[in-house]
Amino acid sequence: MEGSYFTYSLARNILLIAVFFTSSISFISALEKTNVEFIRTSCGLTTYPTLCFNSLSSRSGAIQTSPKLLAQAALSVTLDKTRTTSTAMVKLSQVHVMAPLEVAAMKDCIELLSDAVYELKKSIEEMRRPGSKNTRQVISDIQTWVSSAMTDEDTCVEGFVNDTKMKNVVRGKIVNVAHLTSNALALFNSYASLRG
């Protein structure tokens, strides 16, 4: 009798654990789906929604449904891509033989990308800082920095007026960064509008 009670009790506990585990997985799956849908909906408001969603959906667990965390993640992704693009431009300048005007344009472009990295980094730092400053001033500063980063990226391509091939190569590297920056600004502006 005692052995059958033990077996019954063990079976019941195993069943409860299985039900709890299955419920937990379903709950976590529902949360992940909600997080991903939040990102998809938010990205729908950007100029490049597919790029936005593809660049941020893998971070859905960290973003959850927070507009602030979404804006921070978008800035962080943009900063990472701007850094790698800047490095690629330095390498490109070392392997291609260019006319003096293109050399000058490449130097300007690398400097502009360096400025964009600085402005994006400053934006992220300001967003992560606890509310020590005037909220409107912080929002204005971040909008200015991200807009400046976008201008820097656009200006980078414009210097290559005499070499169409090089201009197309540079544009190919810069366009993704510019689109990510545009999306990050849109997501930040959406977050800022909630702050009133």
Buried (B, 14 or more C-beta within 10 A) or exposed (E): EEEEEEEEEEEEEEEEEEEEEEEEEEEEEEBEEEBBEBBBEBBEEBEBBEBBBEBBBEBBEBBBBBBBBBBBBBBBBBBBBBBEBBEBBBEBBEEBEBEEEBEEBBEBBBEBBBBBBBBBBBBBEBBEEEEEEEEEEBBEBBBEBBBBBBBBBBBBBBBBEEBEEBBEBBBEBBBBBBBBBBBBBBBBBBBBEEEE
